[in-house]
């Protein structure tokens, strides 16, 4: 099982935001360098318990790599469904660890779970799960880890992507009665964003996100120029890629005041 990731105080931004305390929750410290290790550990454990033969998912890289690596010492095979426009280096890395990597035109249509499974099926009797989404509760541990070190938190800022991280943390905040608000940062572009791992034309969490926004949680969509500026300005704070550094774009959208405590979640950079 994973160990808790560290919380680091960010002192480099104090001049620009006097009186605001900022911390980094560094999820790149997981075994395979990504926050997705949390959910994928849960998936592998459940799949082993129920005798699943194969797991398949649509991935832009990190999620599929993490899942395949965690399945490596099991009998479970992992098939990654990727965009035809995927970076060749990322494709090569996935091929080395996954059972199969299948390129599909993901721009033209939204694939149903049964279609995703059909791409991965090689035998009629295979038990296959589509794990593109779900297991968002696996991210809830982030809340308890943060509050074990901080008594007061105003904002927990996360990459939005399909919304699983946002929803998982918001749900845990609700059941634990903590007052922090989740802030989800995503690109305006649904395809081919500079923050490519966050591009998604559809999300099963859309209604859940809308409901949580009614209770004070927030989302912001950034232009490509804003994403590039965020990456250029803040990538040295931690080991992150554009889809992770996007969280720092919240500094231009949140109306922070003296005494606020903000935790930025670095989702990692495994590929």
Beta strands, then each sheet from edge to edge (+ up, - down):
strand 1: 7-9
strand 2: 21-26
strand 3: 54-58
strand 4: 77-83
strand 5: 100-104
strand 6: 128-130
strand 7: 155-159
strand 8: 181-187
strand 9: 218-222
strand 10: 261-266
sheet 1: 1+ 2- 10- 7- 8- 9-
sheet 2: 5+ 4+ 3+ 6+
end
